[in-house]
Amino acid sequence: MPRIELSENLYRQLEAEANGEGLDDALWKMVGTYRRKHNPESDRR
């Protein structure tokens, strides 16, 4: 799996968004939200 390096500020935002969940789960939710907002056709099949 590729390694992603984050700034301290971005890491803190991710921790806050996780709100007690795992960081991986929070990150996938954020990616999905971004994708739906910026490319809604990507979820259509």
PEZI-V606154 format. One record per residue. N is the residue number from 1. SS is DSSP state (hx for helix, st for strand, lp for the rest). NEAR is the number of other ideal C-beta (glycine too) atoms within 12 Angstrom. D_CENTER is the distance of its C-alpha to the mean C-alpha in whole Angstrom. Layout:
n & ss & near & d_center
N & SS & NEAR & D_CENTER
N & SS & NEAR & D_CENTER
//
This chain:
n & ss & near & d_center
1 & lp & 4 & 16
2 & lp & 4 & 15
3 & lp & 5 & 15
4 & lp & 13 & 12
5 & lp & 8 & 14
6 & lp & 14 & 12
7 & lp & 10 & 14
8 & hx & 10 & 15
9 & hx & 10 & 14
10 & hx & 16 & 11
11 & hx & 17 & 11
12 & hx & 13 & 13
13 & hx & 17 & 10
14 & hx & 25 & 8
15 & hx & 18 & 11
16 & hx & 15 & 12
17 & hx & 21 & 9
18 & hx & 19 & 9
19 & lp & 14 & 13
20 & lp & 10 & 15
21 & lp & 16 & 12
22 & lp & 14 & 11
23 & hx & 22 & 9
24 & hx & 14 & 8
25 & hx & 16 & 8
26 & hx & 21 & 6
27 & hx & 22 & 3
28 & hx & 17 & 4
29 & hx & 19 & 5
30 & hx & 22 & 3
31 & hx & 19 & 4
32 & hx & 17 & 7
33 & hx & 16 & 8
34 & hx & 14 & 8
35 & hx & 16 & 10
36 & hx & 15 & 12
37 & hx & 12 & 13
38 & hx & 12 & 14
39 & lp & 13 & 15
40 & hx & 12 & 16
41 & hx & 9 & 19
42 & hx & 13 & 16
43 & hx & 12 & 16
44 & lp & 8 & 20
45 & lp & 4 & 22
//
